[in-house]
Each structure stands twice: as C-alpha cells, then as structure tokens.
Amino acid sequence: MESSRTVVQRVTAQLLGSHAYSLPLCMRVQYEPTDPYVVRAAFFPHSDQPVEWVLGRDLVAGLLDCPAGLTVQ
C-alpha cells in the first residue's frame, strides 16, 4: 500500500536518437518518502514490461534547469 505522500506521475517523453529522429516514450516517475534520496523512473518501450532506473534526487534536480545527454554531430 502506498503512502499518501508518495508521488507518481505518468508522462510522455521524447527519446532523441539524432537531430532528425525522435521516438515518443511513455514513462512513470515515482518519489517515495521512505526512500527520500532517489527518484524511480520506469520506461515502457513498446511493451508492458518496464525498464526501471533508480536516479539520485540531486541528479534529477540538476537536470531541471538544463539539457542533458550527448550531442552527436
């Protein structure tokens, strides 16, 4: 049973393969007060079985103000 303070948000993101190619990707982001230093992200790439990542909360906070990733030229 989830705590009433657990935050779960489903969103559609864009997976960028190159400047000309992107793919919509459904994901679920979850924060639980019982594990306050991480954010869990579940990606659903064309199936019901998610690919789950556990991200440091500071890393996620740092990504809110700037783009991240590699630029292919």
N, C-alpha and C positions, 0 to 999 in steps of 0.2 A: 504494500500500500504506500502510495506516495505521500510525502509531507505536503501540507497546504502551501509551503513556501518553495517547493520545487518549481522551477520554471522550465517549460518545454515549449519550443517554437518550431513549427514546420515552415520551411521556406524553399523557394526555388532559386538556385544559384546558377551561374554560368561557369562551366569548365572551359577555360581558354586553351585551345591547342595551338593556335597561331593567330596572327592578326586577322586572317580570313576565316578561321574556323572556331566555332564555339558550340558547346553542347549544353542544353539545359539539364540540370541535375537536381533531383529532389533530395532534400536533407532535413534532418531533425537535429536541433541544438538543444542541449539539456544542461541545466545547472542544478545541483543538489546541495543544500546547506550542510548535509552530512559529510560532504567532500568539497570544502569551500575553495580549494586552490586549483580545481580543474573544471573544464567545460568539456562535455562529451558531445561529439558530432557523429551522427550516423548518416552515411551517404547511401542512396538507393540507386545504383547504376543498372537500370533495366531489369531489376528483379525485386522480389520481396525480401531477400536476404541482404541486410545492410552491411556495409563496410564501416566499422566503427573506429574512431580515433579518440584519444584522450589528449586534450590540449591544455597546457598551463594557462591559467587565467590571465597572467601578465602578458603572455604571448598574444592572446586574443585581444586584450585591451590595446596593445600596441598596434594591432592591425586595423583598428577602427579609424585611425587618422591618416593612413597612407596605403597605397597599393603594395602588394607583396607578391613574391614569386620571381621567376626568371623571365627575362625578356630575350626572346630568340630573334636574332637579326639576320 
